[in-house]
Amino acid sequence: MPDRDFFAAPGDVMRPMLAIGALLASSACYDQVFVPGDAENERIEIINDELVLSQRVDYPDTDIPIDAVVTPQYGVAGSPTAAGPVLVPSEIRLTLKGELDPPVVSGVTVQATMIGQATGNRAVISYNVRGETALGALDLVQFQGDRPVLKSSALINDADVSAVALDDAYAYAAQASADPTRPSPAVLERFVVTSDKLELPGLAEAQLSSFAATSAVSDGSVVYATSGDAGAVYALDPSDLGVLAEYSLDGARWVTLDEANDRVVVAQGVPGRLSVFEAGNFAGGTLNLLATFPFPGADVEGAKTTVEVHGGKAFVAAGRDGVQVVCLDDGQIVGSIPPPDPDDLGLDPSVVVTNAVTVEEELIFVSNGEAGVYAAAADASFDATPCTDTQPITVLGKLRFEDLQSANHVEFSASRLWVAAGLGGVKVVQVQVRR
């Protein structure tokens, strides 16, 4: 069952909901009385009491240094284009604006796996448990000024949540369910979001193939989701998660959108491949495959392989092969960032793996497991550079988080960097660049 440890954790079904009155309950590690907006059923507890939730959030408002590293500048894989010490640009300032402790579900502290954003002011965070125990959670965070405020939390007692997506109306949780009555454990569950709160009414589910749902993304009118080793990529109707189309794919790990070119891009593992589909074309109940391109890496079973698209280029977190930049027009590798050297850091090679990459303008942030988060940059915005051009990328250095345990995921948007740090919760960093 290789999908169980996905993300270093790891017919549609509509579940009935139970309305409840006020009662005492234990939520996270705090005893609380339900207030209007809080709710629970047999498997999910919703906490909307911001006083309770605020106990999980700190606001350090401290600078995060970037420790410079001696590194070459990289163009294509294995081809350094310059060498020597790289000084951190003084015009980049990182400020730690918030830290969120992970919730406790059924007495177990869960670990942060991913951050999903629909707008620059709101995000949803997913959590799961490493190993065979199936517990998960979602946190909904809204910015008030420059402070991230925890607005709502859903505690799930029967499923890991490996990944999450958010649009204007819903949050989508990619799960591995422990329910033995299901045809397979992979499930995508939809939560209604109203006034920055998660709700129980309106829950919907899509039953997927394989052992775990591995990712999801929404363009507002279609939700795309993937499931693992014996899985597929799905196109779903957000109104009820009805299946519009599906296409079988082995080792499907991540789905994202190339909105500028109306393409859907799926990263697959063992071996590493990108499958590119036409967005919105569901003739015959299937997706139209445009091309499949190989890339180095993604060769560890059950590992995480994120992908983002900027300027027609796919930025792929390729595990032991670092970051690979692939032109989606022809499949050529046009840039790369190597993973950190475990020996230089005194770490076991098994805990140094590039599991996520995120890009905005010319800046790149990379999560490398226990090696931490690294920053890199190009000379120009990746959205503006031609897809087929070599993309010179300079590694700036490592972000110095004093208590970072392991970097599971990074998300960079609207000048905010989010870091899912496993049992260390979530770090929210304001990024200021003088261009």
N, C-alpha and C positions, 0 to 999 in steps of 0.2 A: 504494500500500500504506500507507494512512494509519495503520493500527494499530501499525506497527513502532515509532513513537516514543511510544507510549502511556506515560504516567507520566514524561515527559521522558526517555525512555530507548529499552522498550519498550524406532459400534461401539466398545467398550472394548478397550484393549490392555494386556496384562500382559507386562512385560519379564522375561526370565530373569535371575537373579542369579548371579554367580560368587563362590564362596567363595575366599578367598585366604589365603595364609600370610604370615608376616612378611617384609617386603621394604623396601628403601629407596625413599622417594618424596619428591617435592618438593611441599609443600603450603603455600598462601599464599606468603609470602616466606621460609619457614623450611624447612630440610632436617630431616627427622625419620624415625625408624624406626616402622613401624606397631606399635601395642600392641594388646592384646585390646580389641575393640570398634571399632577402625578397620577400614575395608573400602573396596573400590572395585570397580567394574565398568568396562565400556568407556566410560561417559559420566558417572559420578558417583563422587566420592571423599568418603568420610565420615571426618572427623577427630573423635575423641572423647578425644584426649589433652589433658587440661586444662592440663598444664604448657605445651604448645605453644600452646594457645588463649589462655592468660593473657597472652601477650606482646602480644596485640592490645587489651588492656583497661587503662585507667588509672582511678584513683579520685581526682579532684581534691578532692572534698568542699569546694567553694567556693560562696559565695552567687552567685546570678544576679540582678542588679538588673533592675527593670522601669523603663525610661525613660519617664516620663510624656509624654503627647502632648496637644496642644490639639485637642479633638475634640468634636463634639456627641454627645448621647445619641440613639440611633436606635430608632425603633419599627418602622414599616413602611418599605418601600423608598422612599428619597428624601424621607423625612419626619423631619427631626431634631426632637426634642422638648425639647432643652435645649442650651445652648452654653456654652463657656468651658473653661478648663484643668481637667483631671481629675488629681487627685493619686492616686498609687498607694497603695492602702490599706496601712497599716502591719501589718495582721494577716495579710497574705499573705507567706509566706517561701518562696523557691525555692532549693534547694540542688542543685548539680550533683554527683550521686553516682557517675556513671560515664560514660566515653567509650569507645566501641568503634571501633577502626579497621576499615575495610572489608577483606574478604579479597582475595587475588589469585588469579585463576583463569586458568590457561594463560598466565601472564605478564602478565595485564591486571588492574589494580585495578578492581573493580566498584563500583557506587554503590548506596547504600541507598535503597530505594523505599517500603517500608511496614513497619509493625510490627503484628502480630496478637497478641491476648491471649485466653486462655481463662480464666485466673484472675489475681488480682492479683500472684501471685508468679512467673509464668512468661510468657515472650513468645517469639515467633519473628519473625525479621527477614528480609525478602526483598531481593535485590540483582539488578541487571542492568547492561547496558552501553548507553550512548547510541549510536544509529546502527545500522548493518547487522550488526555483530558480535553473535553470539548467545552470551552467557555469563551465568551466573547463580549464585546461591548462596542458602542458608538458614543462619541462625544461630539456635540455641536457647539462650535465656538464662534462668537461674533465680536468683531472689534468695536470698542467704544473709544473714540479718539485713537490713541496709539496703544491701547491696552486690550489684550485678548481676554474676553469674558466667557467663562463656561456657562452656557445657557441651558443645556439639556443633556441628559445622559440616558442611554438605554443599555441595561444589563441583560445579557442573554445567557440562559443557564444550560443550553443544549447544543451550542454550535460555536466553533471558532469563526472569527471574522478575519479573513486574510487581506481583504482590500475593500475599498469603499469609493463611491462616486457621489457627486452632488450636482443637482441642477436647481432651478428656481423653486421647484415644488416638492422634490423628493430627495431622500438619501437612499442609496442602494448598497446593500451589504453582501459581499461575495463570501459565502460561508462553506464550511464543511460540517454538516449536521451529524449529531450522534443518534438521531431518531432511527431505530432499526426497521421501522415499517416503510421507510422510503425506498424507492427502486435504486437510488444511489445517493450518496451523501451530499453531492454538489447542489447548492441552492443559491439563488439570488433572491434576496428579500428586500422589499421596498417599504420605506417608512415615509409617511406624510410629514412635511415640515410646514408648520403654520406659525407665523409671528416668532420665528427663531426658536421654536420648540418642536421636538420630536413627539409624535402622537401614536397611540395604539390604534384608534379607528382608522381604517383605510389601509391596514397592512395587506400586502399582496406578495406572493411568492411565485418564482419560476423554477421548476424542477429541471436541473441540468444533468448531463451525463458525467461520469467519472467520480473521483473521490472528493474533489474540492473545486468550488468555484474560485478562480484565481484572480480575476480582475473585472472591472466594469468601467464604462465611460458613457456619458449622455451628451447628446447635442441638443436636447430639449424636446425633440420630436421622436427620436429613436434612442434606445439604450442598447449598447453592444456589451456582451459579456463573454468571458472565456472560462472553460473548465479544463482540468489537467490532462494527465497522460493519455487517457482514452477518451478525450474530450472533443470540444468543438468551439467555434465562435458562433454566437447567437446574435440576431437582431430581434429586439423585443419592443412591444408597444408599452410606453411608460404608463398609460392609463390603467392597465390591468396586468402587465408583464406577459401578455400573450405573445407566443412565438411568431414572428413575421417571417423569419428565415433562419437557417442554420447551415454550417459547413463543417464537416468533420476535420479535425486537426489533432495530430498527436503532440503532446507536450506543449499545449498552448498556455503561455505564462502571462501575457500582458496584451491589452488592446488599447489603442489610442487613435486619435483622429488627425488626419492631415486636412484640416478644414479648407485651407486655401486651394487645395487640388481635389476636393471631394473624394478623399481616399480614407479607408480604414486600414490600420496597420496592426498586425499581430506578431508578437515575438514568440518564437518556439525554441524549445531547448533539446539538447542531446540528439543531433547537433544543433548549433545556433542557426536559426533561419528567421527571415522576415517574410510574412505572407501579406501581400497588399491586395485589398479588395476595393471594388467600386462602392462608394457610399450611396445608400438609398435605393440600390437596384436589387430587388428581392424576387425577381421573376422565377416562377416555379418553386418558390419556397426555399431558395438557396441564395448564397451570396456569390457575386461575380468575381472570381479570382483573376487579378490582372497580372501578377508576377510573384515569384518566390525567389528571394536572394539569400545566399549563405553569408554568415559573418563568423569570425573567430570567437570562441568562447561558448558560454551557456552550456557547459559540458558536465555540470554537476546535477545529478538527479534531484528533483524536487526543489531546486533553488529558485530564487527570485530573479527576474530579468525584466526591468522596466524599460520603457521606450517613450521618448517625446519626439515630436516632429517640429522643426523650425526651418523655414526657407526651403522646404522640400527635402530636408536632410533628417534622417532618423538618428537620434542619439540613444545608443543602446548600452545599458549596464550589462556587461558580458561576463560577469563573474571573475574568474582568474585571468581573463584577458582585458580587464579594465573597461574603459569606455571605447566603443567603436562608433564612428560616425559614417553612416551609409547614405549615399545619394539614392533616393527612391525612384529616380528616372532610369537609372541603369544598373543599380546594385553595387557600384564601386565604393570601396572603402576610401573616404576622402579625409579622414582624420582619426586620431585616437588619443587616449590618455592611459598610460600604463597604471596598473594597481601599485600601491605602496609595496616596498620591499619588506617582508616580515622580519628578515634578519636585522635590518636597520632599526626596527622598532622593538626587537626582542619578543616577538609574538610568534605563536604557532601558525604556520601557513594556512591551516584550516579555518582560522577565524578572520583572515584578511581576504575579503572577497568584495568586489564591486557589485552591490545589489540594487543601487538606484542612482539615477542621474537626473538633474533638472537644470533647465536653461532659461534665462531671460536676457534679451539683448545680446551682449558679448560675454556675459558672465555664466559660468558653469559651477555647480556644486555637486559633489560626488560623495555618496555614502559608501564607506569601505569596511563595514562591520566593525570589529573591535579596533581597527586602525583609525576610525573616526571619520570626520567630514573634511574633504579637501576642496579648495577653491581653485578655479582655473579661469583663463580669459583669452579672448581673441582680440584682434585689432579692430574689428567691426562687428556690428550686430549680425548674428547668424541668420536672421530673417532677411537680411539684405544681400548676403553673399550668394553667388550662383551655386546651384547644387553640385555641379560637376567640378568646381574648383577645389583644390587642396585647401583644407581648413587648418592653418597653423594655430595651435593651442598651447599656451604657456601655463604650466602649473604654478600657482602663486604660493601655495603653502597649505598648512593644516590649521583648521579652526581649533582654538584652545578652549574646550569646555572642560572645566575642572572635574565634573562628576559624570561625564558621558560614559556609559557602560558599553553600548554597542549601537552603531548607527544602522538602523534597519531601513529607513526611507528618508528621502528629502523631497521637499516641494518648494519651488521658488516662483512666486507670482506677485505682481503689484508691489515689488520691492520688499517682500517679506519672505524670509526663509524659515520653513518649518522642518524640524528634525524629529523623526520618530526614533526614540532612543530605547526601545524595548522596555525593560522593567524600570528604566530611568525616566519613562514618560515622554513628554514632548517639550521641545525647546522652540520658542518663537523669537526670531531675530529680525530686527529692522536693518535693511541694507541701504546705505546711502552711498551714492557714487557721484563724484564730480567729474563730468565728462567734458 
